[in-house]
Amino acid sequence: RQTQNLAQYPLFRQVLPITDAAIDRLKHFTGTPSVKAQDDATAADINEWLEKRFRCNRIQTGFALGFGTMLDDMLTYGRAHTEILLTADQREVWGVQELLPTTIFYRPAADRVTVEVVQRQPGGQYKPLNPLLMMNTQFDVRGDDPYGRSLFAGIPFTAEIATAMLKSV
C-alpha cells in the first residue's frame, strides 16, 4: 500500500522554490550515464542515436532529457516508472514515456513474493503493465515497502502546513 501522500510533494516544490532548486541541483550533479564500447565507431553511433533520435516523454528528444525527468520523479515521489515504447514492428526501441507515479501501484503477484506493476486507468480500472517494457526505479527503499521514499518524506508536517497555506491563499 502506498503510504506517502504523493499529492503534496509537487505542491511543496511550488510553495518553497528552494526545494525545487535543490532537486534541480541534485539532477545536475548526478549527470547522465554515458555509453562506452570497445570500438569508437560503435560508441559514436549509439551516442548519436541517444542524443539526436531518442524520443522521450512525447515532446522531448535526447536520452539526457528523459533521464532527467526520471530522476526528478524519483527524488520527488520516491519512485519513477518509465515505459519503453517500441516501433510499429516491435523490433526497435522508439523511445520512452515517463508515467505519473500517482497512477502507478504495485499488486502482489501470484507467488506472493514479487509484485506486478499496474496503472490506474480512467474509470478506476487497473491495467497490468508489461514488465519487459517497464523501468521502475525506487529511491530510499526501507523494509518491505517497495514504493520508495521521497526526499520530502521526512517532513510531512511542514508539507501539510505549506499545503494549508496554499489553500488559504
DSSP file (Angstrom, degrees, kcal/mol; ACC not computed):
  #  RESIDUE AA STRUCTURE BP1 BP2  ACC     N-H-->O    O-->H-N    N-H-->O    O-->H-N    TCO  KAPPA ALPHA  PHI   PSI    X-CA   Y-CA   Z-CA
    1    1 A R              0   0    0      0, 0.0     2,-0.5     0, 0.0   146,-0.2   0.000 360.0 360.0 360.0 135.1    0.0    0.0    0.0
    2    2 A Q        +     0   0    0      1,-0.2     4,-0.0   104,-0.1   103,-0.0  -0.617 360.0 176.6 -72.0 119.5    1.2    3.5   -0.9
    3    3 A T        +     0   0    0     -2,-0.5     2,-0.2     2,-0.0    -1,-0.2   0.622  50.0  88.2-102.2 -15.7    1.6    5.3    2.5
    4    4 A Q  S    S-     0   0    0     73,-0.1     2,-1.3     1,-0.1     3,-0.1  -0.562  80.1-123.5 -83.5 148.5    3.0    8.6    1.3
    5    5 A N    >>  -     0   0    0     -2,-0.2     3,-1.3     1,-0.2     4,-0.5  -0.737  31.5-177.9 -88.7  90.6    0.7   11.4    0.3
    6    6 A L  T >4 S+     0   0    0     -2,-1.3     3,-0.6     1,-0.3    -1,-0.2   0.733  72.0  68.3 -66.1 -23.1    2.1   11.9   -3.3
    7    7 A A  T 3> S+     0   0    0      1,-0.2     4,-0.7     2,-0.1    -1,-0.3   0.779  95.1  56.1 -68.3 -25.6   -0.2   14.8   -4.0
    8    8 A Q  H <> S+     0   0    0     -3,-1.3     4,-2.3     1,-0.2    -1,-0.2   0.745  91.4  71.6 -80.4 -21.7    1.6   17.1   -1.5
    9    9 A Y  H <X S+     0   0    0     -3,-0.6     4,-1.8    -4,-0.5    -1,-0.2   0.919  98.5  43.9 -67.3 -45.4    5.1   16.8   -3.0
   10   10 A P  H  > S+     0   0    0      0, 0.0     4,-1.6     0, 0.0    -1,-0.2   0.886 114.8  52.0 -65.1 -34.1    4.6   18.8   -6.2
   11   11 A L  H  X S+     0   0    0     -4,-0.7     4,-2.7     1,-0.2     5,-0.2   0.900 106.2  54.0 -64.2 -40.1    2.7   21.4   -4.1
   12   12 A F  H  X S+     0   0    0     -4,-2.3     4,-2.2     1,-0.2     7,-0.2   0.895 107.2  50.8 -61.4 -40.0    5.6   21.5   -1.7
   13   13 A R  H  < S+     0   0    0     -4,-1.8     7,-0.5     1,-0.2    -1,-0.2   0.850 112.5  47.2 -66.3 -33.6    8.0   22.2   -4.6
   14   14 A Q  H  < S+     0   0    0     -4,-1.6    -2,-0.2     1,-0.1    -1,-0.2   0.900 113.7  45.9 -73.3 -41.1    5.8   25.1   -5.8
   15   15 A V  H  < S+     0   0    0     -4,-2.7    -2,-0.2     1,-0.3    -3,-0.2   0.882 122.0  35.5 -72.4 -38.7    5.3   26.7   -2.4
   16   16 A L    >X  -     0   0    0     -4,-2.2     3,-2.0    -5,-0.2     4,-0.9  -0.816  68.4-172.8-117.6  89.8    9.0   26.5   -1.4
   17   17 A P  H 3> S+     0   0    0      0, 0.0     4,-2.5     0, 0.0     5,-0.2   0.716  79.2  72.5 -57.4 -20.9   11.1   27.1   -4.6
   18   18 A I  H 3> S+     0   0    0      1,-0.2     4,-1.9     2,-0.2     5,-0.1   0.852  95.7  51.6 -64.1 -31.6   14.3   26.3   -2.7
   19   19 A T  H <> S+     0   0    0     -3,-2.0     4,-2.0    -7,-0.2    -1,-0.2   0.880 108.9  50.5 -70.7 -36.7   13.2   22.6   -2.7
   20   20 A D  H  X S+     0   0    0     -4,-0.9     4,-2.1    -7,-0.5    -2,-0.2   0.918 111.5  48.1 -63.5 -44.0   12.6   22.8   -6.4
   21   21 A A  H  X S+     0   0    0     -4,-2.5     4,-2.3     1,-0.2    -2,-0.2   0.868 108.4  55.3 -64.4 -36.7   16.1   24.3   -6.9
   22   22 A A  H  X S+     0   0    0     -4,-1.9     4,-2.3     2,-0.2    -1,-0.2   0.918 108.6  46.7 -64.4 -42.9   17.6   21.6   -4.6
   23   23 A I  H  X S+     0   0    0     -4,-2.0     4,-2.4     1,-0.2    -1,-0.2   0.905 110.6  52.9 -66.4 -40.0   16.2   18.8   -6.8
   24   24 A D  H  X S+     0   0    0     -4,-2.1     4,-2.2     1,-0.2    -2,-0.2   0.901 109.8  48.9 -60.1 -40.0   17.4   20.5   -9.9
   25   25 A R  H  X S+     0   0    0     -4,-2.3     4,-2.8     2,-0.2     5,-0.2   0.906 109.2  52.0 -66.9 -41.1   20.9   20.7   -8.4
   26   26 A L  H  X S+     0   0    0     -4,-2.3     4,-1.9     1,-0.2    -2,-0.2   0.912 110.5  48.8 -61.1 -41.5   20.8   17.0   -7.4
   27   27 A K  H  X S+     0   0    0     -4,-2.4     4,-1.8     2,-0.2    -1,-0.2   0.922 111.8  49.6 -62.1 -43.5   19.9   16.2  -11.0
   28   28 A H  H  < S+     0   0    0     -4,-2.2    -2,-0.2     1,-0.2    -1,-0.2   0.918 112.7  46.0 -62.1 -44.8   22.7   18.3  -12.3
   29   29 A F  H  < S+     0   0    0     -4,-2.8    -1,-0.2     1,-0.2    -2,-0.2   0.784 108.6  57.0 -71.7 -26.4   25.3   16.7  -10.0
   30   30 A T  H  < S-     0   0    0     -4,-1.9    -1,-0.2    -5,-0.2    -2,-0.2   0.894  90.7-173.4 -69.8 -39.4   24.1   13.2  -10.9
   31   31 A G     <  -     0   0    0     -4,-1.8    -1,-0.1    -5,-0.1    -2,-0.1  -0.309  28.9 -65.1  78.2-164.7   24.7   13.8  -14.6
   32   32 A T        -     0   0    0     -4,-0.1    32,-0.1    -2,-0.1    31,-0.0  -0.980  47.7-108.4-127.1 136.2   23.7   11.4  -17.3
   33   33 A P        -     0   0    0      0, 0.0     2,-0.3     0, 0.0    34,-0.1  -0.279  35.4-146.3 -59.4 149.2   25.1    7.8  -17.9
   34   34 A S        -     0   0    0      2,-0.0     2,-0.5     0, 0.0    13,-0.0  -0.840   9.3-119.6-118.4 158.5   27.3    7.5  -20.9
   35   35 A V        -     0   0    0     -2,-0.3     2,-0.4     8,-0.1    12,-0.1  -0.823  24.9-171.0-100.4 131.4   27.8    4.6  -23.3
   36   36 A K        +     0   0    0     -2,-0.5     2,-0.3     6,-0.0     4,-0.0  -0.943   7.5 176.9-118.1 143.6   31.2    3.0  -23.7
   37   37 A A        -     0   0    0     -2,-0.4     6,-0.0     1,-0.1     7,-0.0  -0.941  41.6-111.9-141.3 163.0   32.1    0.5  -26.4
   38   38 A Q  S    S+     0   0    0     -2,-0.3     2,-0.4     1,-0.1    -1,-0.1   0.846 105.2  42.7 -67.7 -32.8   35.2   -1.4  -27.5
   39   39 A D  S  > S-     0   0    0      1,-0.1     4,-1.8    -3,-0.0     3,-0.4  -0.929  79.2-134.0-117.5 145.3   35.4    0.5  -30.7
   40   40 A D  H  > S+     0   0    0     -2,-0.4     4,-2.6     1,-0.2     5,-0.2   0.803 102.4  59.5 -63.7 -32.7   34.9    4.2  -31.1
   41   41 A A  H  > S+     0   0    0      2,-0.2     4,-2.2     1,-0.2    -1,-0.2   0.905 106.9  46.9 -65.7 -41.1   32.6    3.9  -34.2
   42   42 A T  H  > S+     0   0    0     -3,-0.4     4,-2.5     2,-0.2     5,-0.2   0.934 113.6  47.9 -65.6 -46.0   30.0    1.8  -32.2
   43   43 A A  H  X S+     0   0    0     -4,-1.8     4,-2.7     1,-0.2     5,-0.2   0.907 112.3  49.8 -60.7 -42.3   30.1    4.2  -29.3
   44   44 A A  H  X S+     0   0    0     -4,-2.6     4,-2.3     2,-0.2    -1,-0.2   0.901 110.8  49.5 -64.5 -41.1   29.7    7.2  -31.6
   45   45 A D  H  X S+     0   0    0     -4,-2.2     4,-2.0     2,-0.2    -2,-0.2   0.928 114.1  44.5 -64.3 -45.7   26.7    5.6  -33.4
   46   46 A I  H  X S+     0   0    0     -4,-2.5     4,-2.6     2,-0.2    -2,-0.2   0.929 114.7  48.2 -65.1 -45.6   25.0    4.7  -30.1
   47   47 A N  H  X S+     0   0    0     -4,-2.7     4,-2.3    -5,-0.2     5,-0.2   0.871 109.6  52.9 -65.0 -36.3   25.6    8.1  -28.5
   48   48 A E  H  X S+     0   0    0     -4,-2.3     4,-2.5    -5,-0.2     5,-0.5   0.915 111.0  47.2 -64.2 -41.9   24.4    9.9  -31.7
   49   49 A W  H  X>S+     0   0    0     -4,-2.0     4,-1.9     1,-0.2     5,-1.5   0.926 113.4  48.3 -63.2 -45.3   21.2    7.9  -31.6
   50   50 A L  H  <5S+     0   0    0     -4,-2.6    13,-2.6     1,-0.2    -2,-0.2   0.868 118.9  39.0 -63.7 -36.9   20.7    8.7  -27.8
   51   51 A E  H  <5S+     0   0    0     -4,-2.3    -2,-0.2    11,-0.2    -1,-0.2   0.832 130.9  20.7 -83.9 -33.2   21.4   12.4  -28.3
   52   52 A K  H  <5S+     0   0    0     -4,-2.5    -3,-0.2    -5,-0.2    -2,-0.2   0.675 131.5  26.2-115.5 -20.5   19.6   13.1  -31.6
   53   53 A R  T  <5S+     0   0    0     -4,-1.9     2,-0.5    -5,-0.5    -3,-0.2   0.536  83.6 108.8-123.5  -9.6   17.0   10.5  -32.3
   54   54 A F      < -     0   0    0     -5,-1.5     8,-3.5    -6,-0.2     2,-0.3  -0.601  56.7-152.1 -75.3 118.4   15.9    9.0  -28.9
   55   55 A R  E     +Ab  61  95A   0     39,-1.3    41,-2.1    -2,-0.5     2,-0.3  -0.692  18.9 172.8 -94.8 142.7   12.4   10.2  -28.2
   56   56 A C  E  >  +Ab  60  96A   0      4,-2.3     4,-2.1    -2,-0.3     3,-0.3  -0.996  53.8   4.0-150.2 144.5   11.1   10.6  -24.6
   57   57 A N  T  4 S-     0   0    0     39,-2.1     2,-2.6    -2,-0.3    40,-0.2   0.856 109.3 -77.4  54.1  45.9    8.0   12.0  -22.9
   58   58 A R  T  4 S+     0   0    0     38,-0.4    -1,-0.2     1,-0.2    39,-0.1  -0.127 128.3  34.6  67.2 -41.6    6.0   12.8  -26.0
   59   59 A I  T  4 S+     0   0    0     -2,-2.6     2,-0.3    -3,-0.3    -1,-0.2   0.438  96.5  88.8-125.7  -0.5    7.8   16.1  -26.9
   60   60 A Q  E  <  -A   56   0A   0     -4,-2.1    -4,-2.3     2,-0.0     2,-0.4  -0.694  50.0-160.6-103.7 154.0   11.5   15.6  -26.0
   61   61 A T  E     +A   55   0A   0     -2,-0.3    -6,-0.2    -6,-0.2     4,-0.1  -0.998  54.3  56.0-130.4 130.1   14.4   14.2  -27.9
   62   62 A G  S >> S-     0   0    0     -8,-3.5     4,-1.5    -2,-0.4     3,-0.6   0.090  73.1-115.5 119.7 129.4   17.6   13.1  -26.2
   63   63 A F  H 3> S+     0   0    0    -13,-2.6     4,-2.9     1,-0.2     5,-0.2   0.850 111.1  63.1 -59.2 -37.0   18.3   10.5  -23.5
   64   64 A A  H 3> S+     0   0    0      1,-0.2     4,-2.1     2,-0.2    -1,-0.2   0.875 102.8  49.4 -60.0 -37.9   19.6   13.2  -21.1
   65   65 A L  H <> S+     0   0    0     -3,-0.6     4,-1.9     2,-0.2    -1,-0.2   0.926 113.2  45.7 -67.5 -44.4   16.2   14.9  -21.0
   66   66 A G  H  X S+     0   0    0     -4,-1.5     4,-2.1     1,-0.2    -2,-0.2   0.895 112.7  50.5 -64.8 -40.2   14.3   11.6  -20.3
   67   67 A F  H  X S+     0   0    0     -4,-2.9     4,-2.5     1,-0.2    -1,-0.2   0.890 108.7  52.9 -64.9 -38.9   16.9   10.6  -17.7
   68   68 A G  H  X S+     0   0    0     -4,-2.1     4,-2.4    -5,-0.2    -1,-0.2   0.892 108.5  49.8 -62.8 -40.0   16.4   14.0  -16.0
   69   69 A T  H  X S+     0   0    0     -4,-1.9     4,-2.4     2,-0.2    -2,-0.2   0.905 110.3  50.7 -64.5 -41.5   12.7   13.5  -15.9
   70   70 A M  H  X S+     0   0    0     -4,-2.1     4,-2.5     1,-0.2    -2,-0.2   0.923 111.4  47.4 -62.0 -44.6   13.1   10.1  -14.4
   71   71 A L  H  X S+     0   0    0     -4,-2.5     4,-2.6     2,-0.2     5,-0.3   0.907 109.7  54.2 -62.5 -41.3   15.5   11.5  -11.7
   72   72 A D  H  X S+     0   0    0     -4,-2.4     4,-2.4     1,-0.2     5,-0.2   0.936 112.1  42.9 -58.5 -49.0   13.0   14.3  -11.0
   73   73 A D  H  X>S+     0   0    0     -4,-2.4     4,-3.1     2,-0.2     6,-0.8   0.909 112.9  53.4 -64.1 -41.9   10.1   11.9  -10.4
   74   74 A M  H  X5S+     0   0    0     -4,-2.5     4,-1.3     1,-0.2    65,-0.2   0.914 114.8  39.8 -61.6 -43.2   12.3    9.5   -8.3
   75   75 A L  H  <5S+     0   0    0     -4,-2.6    76,-2.5    -5,-0.2    77,-0.4   0.876 121.7  42.7 -74.2 -37.5   13.5   12.3   -6.0
   76   76 A T  H  <5S+     0   0    0     -4,-2.4    76,-0.4    -5,-0.3    -2,-0.2   0.945 131.6  20.0 -74.0 -49.4   10.1   14.0   -5.8
   77   77 A Y  H  <5S-     0   0    0     -4,-3.1    73,-0.4     2,-0.3    -3,-0.2   0.583 102.4-113.9 -99.9 -12.0    7.9   10.9   -5.4
   78   78 A G  S  <<S+     0   0    0     -4,-1.3    61,-2.9    -5,-0.6     2,-0.3   0.393  92.1  46.8  91.2  -3.5   10.4    8.3   -4.2
   79   79 A R  E     -C  138   0A   0     -6,-0.8     2,-0.3    59,-0.3    -2,-0.3  -0.986  61.8-154.4-162.7 159.1   10.0    6.3   -7.4
   80   80 A A  E     -C  137   0A   0     57,-2.5    57,-2.7    -2,-0.3     2,-0.4  -0.994   4.7-160.7-140.3 145.2    9.8    6.7  -11.2
   81   81 A H  E     -CD 136  99A   0     18,-0.6    18,-3.5    -2,-0.3     2,-0.5  -0.980  10.3-177.1-131.9 118.6    8.2    4.5  -13.8
   82   82 A T  E     -CD 135  98A   0     53,-2.6    53,-2.8    -2,-0.4     2,-0.5  -0.966  13.7-149.6-121.5 127.7    9.2    4.6  -17.4
   83   83 A E  E     -CD 134  97A   0     14,-3.0    14,-2.4    -2,-0.5     2,-0.5  -0.825  15.5-132.9 -97.3 132.2    7.6    2.7  -20.2
   84   84 A I  E     - D   0  96A   0     49,-3.5     2,-0.5    -2,-0.5    12,-0.2  -0.718  19.7-149.7 -82.7 127.8    9.7    1.6  -23.2
   85   85 A L  E     - D   0  95A   0     10,-3.1     9,-2.8    -2,-0.5    10,-1.7  -0.868  10.5-155.4-103.0 130.0    8.0    2.4  -26.5
   86   86 A L  E     - D   0  93A   0     -2,-0.5     7,-0.2     7,-0.3    47,-0.0  -0.606  22.8-100.0-100.8 161.4    8.7    0.1  -29.4
   87   87 A T    >   -     0   0    0      5,-2.4     3,-1.9    -2,-0.2    -1,-0.1  -0.231  47.9 -93.3 -68.9 169.7    8.4    0.8  -33.2
   88   88 A A  T 3  S+     0   0    0      1,-0.3    -1,-0.1     2,-0.1    -2,-0.1   0.840 130.4  48.4 -57.4 -36.1    5.3   -0.4  -35.0
   89   89 A D  T 3  S-     0   0    0      1,-0.0    -1,-0.3     3,-0.0    -2,-0.0   0.494 107.4-131.2 -83.1  -1.8    7.1   -3.7  -36.0
   90   90 A Q  S <  S+     0   0    0     -3,-1.9    -2,-0.1     2,-0.2     3,-0.1   0.773  78.2 110.1  58.5  32.3    8.2   -4.0  -32.3
   91   91 A R  S    S+     0   0    0      1,-0.1     2,-0.3     2,-0.0    -1,-0.1   0.600  73.7  36.0-106.7 -16.6   11.8   -4.7  -33.3
   92   92 A E  S    S-     0   0    0     -5,-0.0    -5,-2.4     0, 0.0     2,-0.5  -0.938  83.9-103.8-137.0 157.5   13.4   -1.5  -32.1
   93   93 A V  E     - D   0  86A   0     -2,-0.3    -7,-0.3    -7,-0.2     3,-0.1  -0.707  28.6-177.5 -79.6 125.0   13.1    1.0  -29.3
   94   94 A W  E     -     0   0A   0     -9,-2.8   -39,-1.3    -2,-0.5     2,-0.3   0.829  56.9 -71.5 -88.1 -39.5   11.4    4.1  -30.5
   95   95 A G  E     -bD  55  85A   0    -10,-1.7   -10,-3.1   -41,-0.2    -1,-0.3  -0.964  49.1 -85.6 173.2-161.6   11.7    6.0  -27.1
   96   96 A V  E     -bD  56  84A   0    -41,-2.1   -39,-2.1    -2,-0.3     2,-0.4  -0.948  18.8-152.4-136.7 156.9   10.4    6.1  -23.6
   97   97 A Q  E     - D   0  83A   0    -14,-2.4   -14,-3.0    -2,-0.3     2,-0.3  -0.981  16.8-137.0-132.7 120.5    7.5    7.6  -21.7
   98   98 A E  E     - D   0  82A   0     -2,-0.4     2,-0.4   -16,-0.2   -16,-0.2  -0.603  21.7-144.9 -73.5 131.6    7.6    8.6  -18.1
   99   99 A L  E     - D   0  81A   0    -18,-3.5   -18,-0.6    -2,-0.3     5,-0.1  -0.817  24.1-104.1-101.3 139.7    4.4    7.6  -16.3
  100  100 A L    >   -     0   0    0     -2,-0.4     3,-2.3     1,-0.2     4,-0.4  -0.443  25.1-140.9 -63.9 121.0    3.0    9.7  -13.5
  101  101 A P  G >  S+     0   0    0      0, 0.0     3,-1.1     0, 0.0    -1,-0.2   0.760  97.5  67.4 -57.4 -26.1    3.8    7.9  -10.2
  102  102 A T  G 3  S+     0   0    0      1,-0.2    -2,-0.1   -96,-0.1   -95,-0.1   0.655 102.2  48.1 -70.8 -11.5    0.4    8.8   -8.7
  103  103 A T  G <  S+     0   0    0     -3,-2.3    17,-3.1    16,-0.1     2,-0.4   0.469  97.4  86.2-101.7  -3.6   -1.2    6.5  -11.3
  104  104 A I  E <   +E  119   0B   0     -3,-1.1     2,-0.3    -4,-0.4    15,-0.2  -0.823  50.9 169.6-106.8 135.4    1.1    3.5  -10.7
  105  105 A F  E     -E  118   0B   0     13,-2.8    13,-2.9    -2,-0.4     2,-0.4  -0.921  28.9-123.8-136.6 161.7    0.6    0.9   -8.0
  106  106 A Y  E     -E  117   0B   0     -2,-0.3    11,-0.2    11,-0.2  -104,-0.1  -0.893  21.5-168.2-107.4 139.9    2.1   -2.4   -7.0
  107  107 A R  E     -E  116   0B   0      9,-2.4     9,-3.5    -2,-0.4    -2,-0.0  -0.990  33.1-103.0-126.0 134.2   -0.1   -5.5   -6.7
  108  108 A P  E     -E  115   0B   0      0, 0.0     7,-0.3     0, 0.0     2,-0.0  -0.297  39.5-129.9 -56.3 135.6    1.2   -8.8   -5.1
  109  109 A A    >   -     0   0    0      5,-2.7     3,-2.0     1,-0.1     7,-0.0  -0.256  30.6 -93.0 -78.7 173.2    2.0  -11.4   -7.8
  110  110 A A  T 3  S+     0   0    0      1,-0.3    -1,-0.1     2,-0.1     5,-0.0   0.807 126.7  58.7 -59.0 -30.7    0.7  -14.9   -7.7
  111  111 A D  T 3  S-     0   0    0      1,-0.1    -1,-0.3     3,-0.0     4,-0.1   0.567 101.8-136.0 -77.5  -5.9    3.8  -16.1   -5.9
  112  112 A R  S <  S+     0   0    0     -3,-2.0    -2,-0.1     2,-0.2    -1,-0.1   0.583  89.8  75.9  62.5  12.6    3.1  -13.6   -3.1
  113  113 A V  S    S+     0   0    0      1,-0.0    -1,-0.1     2,-0.0     2,-0.1   0.716  89.9  45.2-113.7 -49.0    6.7  -12.5   -3.1
  114  114 A T  S    S-     0   0    0     -6,-0.0    -5,-2.7     1,-0.0     2,-0.3  -0.347  77.4-129.1 -90.4 175.1    7.1  -10.3   -6.1
  115  115 A V  E     -E  108   0B   0     -7,-0.3     2,-0.4    -2,-0.1    -9,-0.0  -0.913   4.2-135.5-126.2 154.0    4.8   -7.5   -7.3
  116  116 A E  E     -E  107   0B   0     -9,-3.5    -9,-2.4    -2,-0.3     2,-0.6  -0.836  23.1-127.5-100.6 145.0    3.1   -6.6  -10.6
  117  117 A V  E     +E  106   0B   0     12,-0.4    12,-3.0    -2,-0.4     2,-0.3  -0.842  33.9 179.2 -93.7 124.6    3.2   -3.0  -11.7
  118  118 A V  E     -EF 105 128B   0    -13,-2.9   -13,-2.8    -2,-0.6     2,-0.4  -0.914  18.6-144.4-125.3 152.5   -0.3   -1.8  -12.5
  119  119 A Q  E     -EF 104 127B   0      8,-2.5     8,-2.8    -2,-0.3     2,-0.5  -0.964  19.5-124.7-119.4 132.1   -1.6    1.6  -13.7
  120  120 A R  E     - F   0 126B   0    -17,-3.1     6,-0.2    -2,-0.4     3,-0.1  -0.622  32.9-158.5 -73.3 123.4   -4.9    3.1  -12.7
  121  121 A Q    >   -     0   0    0      4,-3.8     3,-1.9    -2,-0.5     4,-0.2  -0.558  33.7 -76.2 -97.7 163.0   -6.9    3.9  -15.8
  122  122 A P  T 3  S+     0   0    0      0, 0.0     3,-0.4     0, 0.0    -1,-0.1  -0.364 122.7  37.0 -55.5 137.6   -9.7    6.4  -16.3
  123  123 A G  T 3  S-     0   0    0      1,-0.2    -3,-0.0    -3,-0.1    -2,-0.0   0.382 128.2 -83.1  94.5  -3.0  -12.8    4.8  -14.8
  124  124 A G  S <  S+     0   0    0     -3,-1.9    -1,-0.2     1,-0.3     2,-0.1   0.498  84.5 140.7  88.3   3.3  -10.9    3.3  -11.9
  125  125 A Q        -     0   0    0     -3,-0.4    -4,-3.8    -4,-0.2     2,-0.5  -0.494  45.3-137.0 -77.8 151.6   -9.7    0.1  -13.7
  126  126 A Y  E     -F  120   0B   0     -6,-0.2    -6,-0.2    -2,-0.1    -1,-0.0  -0.952  15.7-162.1-113.3 122.2   -6.2   -1.2  -13.0
  127  127 A K  E     -F  119   0B   0     -8,-2.8    -8,-2.5    -2,-0.5     2,-0.1  -0.896  18.1-128.1-106.8 123.4   -4.2   -2.3  -16.0
  128  128 A P  E     -F  118   0B   0      0, 0.0     2,-0.3     0, 0.0   -10,-0.3  -0.466  25.2-137.5 -65.7 138.7   -1.1   -4.6  -15.6
  129  129 A L        -     0   0    0    -12,-3.0   -12,-0.4    -2,-0.1     5,-0.1  -0.783  24.8-100.7-100.5 144.3    1.9   -3.1  -17.4
  130  130 A N    >   -     0   0    0     -2,-0.3     3,-1.7     1,-0.2     4,-0.2  -0.464  26.8-152.1 -64.8 114.9    4.3   -5.3  -19.3
  131  131 A P  G >  S+     0   0    0      0, 0.0     3,-0.8     0, 0.0    -1,-0.2   0.759  93.6  61.2 -63.4 -23.0    7.3   -5.9  -17.0
  132  132 A L  G 3  S+     0   0    0      1,-0.2    -2,-0.1     3,-0.0    -3,-0.0   0.673 109.2  42.1 -75.7 -15.9    9.6   -6.4  -20.1
  133  133 A L  G <  S+     0   0    0     -3,-1.7   -49,-3.5   -50,-0.0     2,-0.4   0.181 100.4  90.4-113.8  15.4    8.8   -2.8  -21.2
  134  134 A M  E <   -C   83   0A   0     -3,-0.8     2,-0.5   -51,-0.2   -51,-0.2  -0.915  51.1-164.9-117.7 139.3    9.0   -1.1  -17.8
  135  135 A M  E     -C   82   0A   0    -53,-2.8   -53,-2.6    -2,-0.4     2,-0.5  -0.973  17.2-173.3-117.1 113.4   11.9    0.6  -16.0
  136  136 A N  E     -C   81   0A   0     -2,-0.5     2,-0.4   -55,-0.2   -55,-0.2  -0.925   2.4-174.6-111.9 128.7   11.0    1.1  -12.3
  137  137 A T  E     -C   80   0A   0    -57,-2.7   -57,-2.5    -2,-0.5     2,-0.4  -0.985   3.3-167.0-127.2 127.7   13.3    3.0  -10.1
  138  138 A Q  E     -C   79   0A   0     -2,-0.4     2,-0.5   -59,-0.2   -59,-0.3  -0.902   9.2-148.0-115.3 144.9   12.8    3.4   -6.3
  139  139 A F  S    S-     0   0    0    -61,-2.9    10,-3.6    -2,-0.4    -2,-0.0  -0.938  75.2  -5.7-111.5 130.2   14.6    5.9   -4.1
  140  140 A D  S    S-     0   0    0     -2,-0.5     2,-0.3     8,-0.2    -1,-0.2   0.938  75.6-163.7  57.4  57.1   15.4    5.0   -0.4
  141  141 A V        -     0   0    0     -3,-0.2     2,-0.4     7,-0.2    -1,-0.2  -0.548   7.1-166.8 -71.5 133.5   13.5    1.7   -0.1
  142  142 A R  B >   -G  145   0C   0      3,-0.5     3,-1.9    -2,-0.3     6,-0.1  -0.983  45.5 -35.9-127.9 134.0   13.0    0.8    3.5
  143  143 A G  T 3  S-     0   0    0     -2,-0.4    -2,-0.0     1,-0.2     0, 0.0  -0.278 116.9 -29.5  59.5-137.5   12.0   -2.6    5.0
  144  144 A D  T 3  S+     0   0    0     -3,-0.0    -1,-0.2     2,-0.0    -3,-0.0   0.172 102.8 116.1-101.4  18.4    9.4   -4.4    2.8
  145  145 A D  B X   -G  142   0C   0     -3,-1.9     3,-0.8     1,-0.1    -3,-0.5  -0.787  44.8-169.9 -87.4 109.6    7.8   -1.2    1.4
  146  146 A P  T 3   +     0   0    0      0, 0.0    -1,-0.1     0, 0.0    -5,-0.1   0.554  69.1  81.4 -77.8  -5.3    8.5   -1.4   -2.4
  147  147 A Y  T 3  S-     0   0    0   -146,-0.2    -8,-0.3     1,-0.1    -6,-0.1   0.685  85.2-141.8 -77.6 -17.9    7.4    2.2   -3.1
  148  148 A G    <   -     0   0    0     -3,-0.8     2,-0.4   -10,-0.2    -8,-0.2  -0.097  19.7 -88.5  77.1 173.4   10.5    4.0   -2.0
  149  149 A R        -     0   0    0    -10,-3.6   -71,-0.3   -71,-0.3   -72,-0.1  -0.977  28.4-126.5-129.4 138.0   10.6    7.3   -0.2
  150  150 A S    >   -     0   0    0     -2,-0.4     3,-1.4   -73,-0.4     4,-0.3  -0.326  28.0-114.6 -70.3 158.0   10.5   10.9   -1.5
  151  151 A L  T 3  S+     0   0    0    -76,-2.5     3,-0.5     1,-0.2   -75,-0.1   0.778 121.2  53.8 -60.5 -24.9   13.2   13.3   -0.4
  152  152 A F  T >  S+     0   0    0    -76,-0.4     3,-2.0   -77,-0.4    -1,-0.2   0.471  78.5  97.3 -88.4  -2.6   10.2   15.1    1.3
  153  153 A A  T <  S+     0   0    0     -3,-1.4    -1,-0.2     1,-0.3    -2,-0.1   0.784  77.9  58.1 -61.5 -28.1    9.0   12.1    3.2
  154  154 A G  T 3  S+     0   0    0     -3,-0.5    -1,-0.3    -4,-0.3     3,-0.1   0.523 106.2  49.5 -79.9  -4.1   10.8   13.2    6.4
  155  155 A I    <>  +     0   0    0     -3,-2.0     4,-2.0     1,-0.1    -1,-0.2  -0.247  59.2 136.7-130.1  49.2    9.0   16.5    6.5
  156  156 A P  H  > S+     0   0    0      0, 0.0     4,-2.6     0, 0.0     5,-0.2   0.857  73.2  58.9 -65.0 -33.0    5.3   15.7    6.2
  157  157 A F  H  > S+     0   0    0      1,-0.2     4,-1.9     2,-0.2     5,-0.1   0.937 108.4  44.7 -61.0 -46.0    4.3   18.2    8.9
  158  158 A T  H  > S+     0   0    0      1,-0.2     4,-2.5     2,-0.2    -1,-0.2   0.890 112.5  52.4 -64.7 -39.4    6.0   21.1    7.1
  159  159 A A  H  X S+     0   0    0     -4,-2.0     4,-2.5     1,-0.2    -2,-0.2   0.889 107.7  51.4 -64.9 -38.4    4.4   19.9    3.8
  160  160 A E  H  X S+     0   0    0     -4,-2.6     4,-2.4     2,-0.2    -1,-0.2   0.897 110.6  48.6 -65.6 -39.4    0.9   19.9    5.4
  161  161 A I  H  X S+     0   0    0     -4,-1.9     4,-2.4     2,-0.2    -2,-0.2   0.932 112.0  48.9 -63.7 -45.4    1.4   23.4    6.7
  162  162 A A  H  X S+     0   0    0     -4,-2.5     4,-2.3     1,-0.2    -2,-0.2   0.896 111.6  49.5 -62.1 -40.7    2.6   24.6    3.3
  163  163 A T  H  X S+     0   0    0     -4,-2.5     4,-2.4     2,-0.2    -1,-0.2   0.919 110.6  49.7 -64.4 -43.1   -0.5   22.9    1.7
  164  164 A A  H  X S+     0   0    0     -4,-2.4     4,-2.0     1,-0.2    -2,-0.2   0.888 111.1  50.2 -62.5 -38.8   -2.8   24.6    4.2
  165  165 A M  H  X S+     0   0    0     -4,-2.4     4,-1.5     2,-0.2    -1,-0.2   0.914 110.4  49.6 -64.9 -42.0   -1.2   27.9    3.5
  166  166 A L  H  < S+     0   0    0     -4,-2.3    -2,-0.2     1,-0.2    -1,-0.2   0.904 111.3  48.7 -63.6 -42.0   -1.6   27.5   -0.2
  167  167 A K  H  < S+     0   0    0     -4,-2.4    -1,-0.2     1,-0.2    -2,-0.2   0.868 109.4  52.7 -66.5 -36.4   -5.3   26.5    0.1
  168  168 A S  H  <        0   0    0     -4,-2.0    -1,-0.2     1,-0.3    -2,-0.2   0.782 360.0 360.0 -72.5 -25.5   -5.9   29.6    2.4
  169  169 A V     <        0   0    0     -4,-1.5    -1,-0.3    -3,-0.2    -2,-0.2   0.485 360.0 360.0 -74.5 360.0   -4.4   31.9   -0.2
